[in-house]
Amino acid sequence: MEHYTHTTYAILGILTTECKSGYAIKQLIDRSLNHFWKISYGQIYPTLKIIVKDGLAEVHISSQKGKPDRNEYFLTSKGIETLKNWLEGPIDQIPIERNEILLKLFFGRYQSKESTVFLLEDYKQKLDARYQTYESIEQAISKYQDNGEDSLYWLFTLDYGKRVTKAAIDWCTFTLEKISDQEE
């Protein structure tokens, strides 16, 4: 069996939704996957080309009145089977986080305490904003149950993001308190 990149599997998964064009795929990525999986616009079309070449999807041309024709992609049975096999396999490795705030804090003794506090407060503020975004997404998914069975799984991934973000907010609060205690 051919081994594809995670981007290929992500796009195969997206093709199980109502998103069938490159543009629609990019919109879905920006609205949802981008919170936990980055795919650049420049990766979408080359990946779609591979998917079609390997018989995992077929491309149909869709005519739109007053607009250029658009390519729409539909999974084949081989594409569905390939996605299913990947989904049911074990993960390759536990994700390794690259976190700039942790890197800066690791070497924190070489910066002023004021700078450290500023960095942590700024990070916490950004996490709060992210958490609010997740809350809005959750409301939107819950409001529109048109997504059927998918929405349950979307909410699972969203819950993970919310929990991780909440833990990071709590960590910021704890760390800021410890730094404050040091100054006394």
N, C-alpha and C positions, 0 to 999 in steps of 0.2 A: 504494500500500500504506500502511495506517495505521501510524503510528509510536507504539509504546507505550513506557512507562517501563521501566527496568531491573527494577523490582519486578515488573511484569507478566511479563516474560520469565523471571524467577527462579521465579515461581509456576507458569508454564507448564512449566518444567523440573521442578519438584518434582512436578507432576501426572503425570510419566512414571514416578515411583517408586510404591511402595505407599501413599504418603500421599494420601488422597483427601478428608479432611475439613479444615476450617479448623484444628481443634485439632491434628491430625496434622501439618499443614503447619508450624504454629508450633513443634511439638516438633522437627521436622527442622531448621528454621532455628536453633533454640537449640543443637542438638547439632553442627551442621556449618557451615552457611553463615554463621552469626554471627561466625565467626572471620575472615571476609574480606568479608562483605556484610551490612550491617545492614538488617533489615526489621522494623518495629514491628508488634506485634499489631494495632494499629489500621489498618494498611495492608492486611492480608490480606483481610478480608471485602469492603471496597469494591473491591479488585482482582478478587476472585472474581466479584463482581457484574458488573463490566465484561467480564470474560472470557466469562461466560455470555451477557450482552446482545449481545456481538459475535459470538457463535456459535463461539467458540474452545473452549468446553467445554459439557457438559451437566450438569445437576444431577439426581441421583437421590436420593430419600429412602430412607434405610435405617432399618428398624425394629430396635430392640434391646429385648429382653425386660427389663422393669423400669427402662428408661431412656427418656428422650425420644428421639424420632426425630432422626436426624442427616442433614444434607445431605452427599452425597458427590459429588465433581466428577470428570468424566472428559473427557479431551481429545477433541475432534472431529478429523476429518482436517484441517480448516481450522486448528485450534489447533496440531496437529503441524507443519503446513507453515509456519505463522507462526514457531514456535519454530525450526524448521530454517533458515529464511531468516535469522533474527537470528543464530543460531549461526555460520552460514557467512559472515556479513558481517564486515568489518574492525571493530576496536575504534574507538570515537569519539576517545579520547585516552588517553594514558598517565596512570594514576591519580596524583593529587596527594595526597601524604601530609600530614595535619595531625597533627603530633607535638608535644605539649606540652613534652616534655623538650628537644627541639631549640630550641623557641621560648625557653624559659628559659635554655638554654645560650648562645644567640645574644646575650643581654643579660647574660651571666654576670659580667661585670666589675663589675656593680652589686650583687652579692651576695658574701657571704663565701665563701672557698674551702671552709670546712667545710660550708656549705649546698650548694655545688655537689657536693662529694663525697657528701654524704648523698643528694641527688637522684639521682645516678648509681648509687650502690649500691642504692638502693631500686628504681630502674628495672631494674637488672640482676637483682635478686631476683625481680621480677615477670616478667621475660622468662624466667628459669629455670623458674618455675612454669608459664608458658605452654608452654615447650618440653616439660616433663613431661606436660602435658595432651595435646599433639600426639602424644607417644610412646604414651600410653594409647589415644588414638583410632586410631592406626596399628595397634596390637595388636588392637583390637576389629575393625577392618575386615579385617585379615588372617585373624583367627580365623574370622570368619563370611563365607565366600565365597558365601553365598546371594545376594549382591547381583549376581552374574553380572558382566557386562561393566562395569557402573557402578563397581564397586570399583576397577578399574584407574584410572579417571579421578578418583575420589575420592582415591586415593593420590597422584596427580599434584598435585592442589591442596594436599593435606596436606604433600607434600614441599616445595612452594613456601613454605608457612608455616614449616616447620621451618628451611629454609635462611635465610629472611629473619630469623627469630628468632635463629638461631645467629650470623648476621652482626652483628646488633644487640648480642648478648652480647659478641662479640669487640670490637666498637667500644667498648662500655662499659669493658672491660678495658684497652684501648689508651688511652682518654681518661683514665681514672683514673690510669694510669701516667704520662701526660704531666703531669697536674695535680700528682702527687706529685713528679715531677722538678723542677717549677717551684718548689716549696717549699724545695728543698735549696739 
